Amino acid sequence: MKKALLLAAILLAQNAEANEKFFVVNCGQDEVYIALSAFPRGLPFSDWEICTCLQRGWRGLECDVEVKNSKLAMELERKNLNIINSILGE
């Protein structure tokens, strides 16, 4: 009886996974599968950005262009303030 319940649970889990739909992005020899449920309004990245993230080994927020751009802007602002402070002698 326990084996039958275990087999039923496995089959139900496989059916649940089989119903998941994916965005498929072709990156040359590689294919990237992204779950549709993760981005219901569509991908926030272009195919080129996804392939670049794959090539560089970036994961998660590292691939988010807005986060990368805000970090870059903060770094540039910090460097500019350091230059201004060194010129003014403060």
C-alpha positions, 0 to 999 in steps of 0.5 A, a space after each residue: 500500500 505504501 508503495 502504491 501511494 509513493 508511486 502515485 505521488 511521484 507520478 503526480 509530481 511529474 505531471 505537475 512539472 510537465 505542465 510548466 511552460 518555459 521561455 527558450 532562448 538559443 545561445 549558439 550551442 546552449 539553450 536557456 530554459 526560463 520558467 514562464 511562471 517566474 516572469 508572467 509579463 515577459 522577460 525583462 532581458 533581451 536574448 543577447 543579455 541572457 546569452 551574455 549572462 550565461 557566458 559570464 556565469 552570472 546568476 540572479 541579480 547579477 544579470 539584472 541590467 537595472 541593478 548593474 546600472 545603478 551600481 555603476 552610477 553609484 560607483 561613478 558618483 563616489 569617484 566623482 565626489 572623491 575627485 572633487 574633495 581632493 581638488 578642493 582640499 577637504 
